[in-house]
Amino acid sequence: MRHIAGIAVAVPDGELQIVPRQVCAINLPAGH
């Protein structure tokens, strides 16, 4: 389901945030 709206990223608080794949690609290193 995450591939539909975005990618679920685990935050320090332990919660899940749905972020755009574009933002994820910028913040996360390639190959993730």
C-alpha positions as CSV (number, residue, x, y, z in Angstrom):
1,M,0.0,0.0,0.0
2,R,3.0,2.2,0.6
3,H,3.9,2.2,-3.1
4,I,0.5,3.9,-3.8
5,A,0.6,7.0,-1.6
6,G,4.3,7.1,-0.9
7,I,6.9,5.4,1.3
8,A,6.4,4.8,5.0
9,V,9.5,6.1,6.8
10,A,10.1,5.3,10.4
11,V,10.7,8.4,12.4
12,P,12.5,8.7,15.8
13,D,9.1,8.8,17.5
14,G,8.4,5.4,16.1
15,E,5.5,6.7,14.0
16,L,5.1,6.2,10.3
17,Q,5.0,9.1,7.9
18,I,3.9,8.9,4.3
19,V,6.2,11.0,2.2
20,P,6.3,11.5,-1.6
21,R,8.7,9.2,-3.4
22,Q,10.5,12.3,-4.8
23,V,11.3,13.6,-1.3
24,C,12.3,10.1,-0.3
25,A,14.7,9.8,-3.2
26,I,16.3,13.1,-2.2
27,N,16.5,12.3,1.5
28,L,17.4,8.7,1.3
29,P,20.6,7.4,-0.3
30,A,20.4,5.6,-3.6
31,G,20.1,1.9,-3.3
32,H,17.8,2.0,-0.3
